[in-house]
Amino acid sequence: MASDTRNRSKEQQVTEISRQIASILQDIKFGSIEITIHENKVVQIERKEKLRFDSK
């Protein structure tokens, strides 16, 4: 029973992380996404975005 709860919780975390990454990918035009993993867990997602201006 406890194992099922842990598995569901982990699945929910993976789903939320996937949603966050997908959301960033949809919004960013120029830049990068850095995902930091510690002991097999995503602990941080950094979004670095560049603003580019047309020089014409």
KANOR-V758973 format. One record per helix or strand of 3 or more residues. SS is the DSSP state (H for helix, E for strand). FROM is the first residue (numbers start at 1). LEN is the number of residues. If there is no record, write none. Layout:
BEGIN
SS | FROM | LEN
SS | FROM | LEN
END
This chain:
BEGIN
H | 2 | 26
E | 31 | 8
E | 41 | 9
END
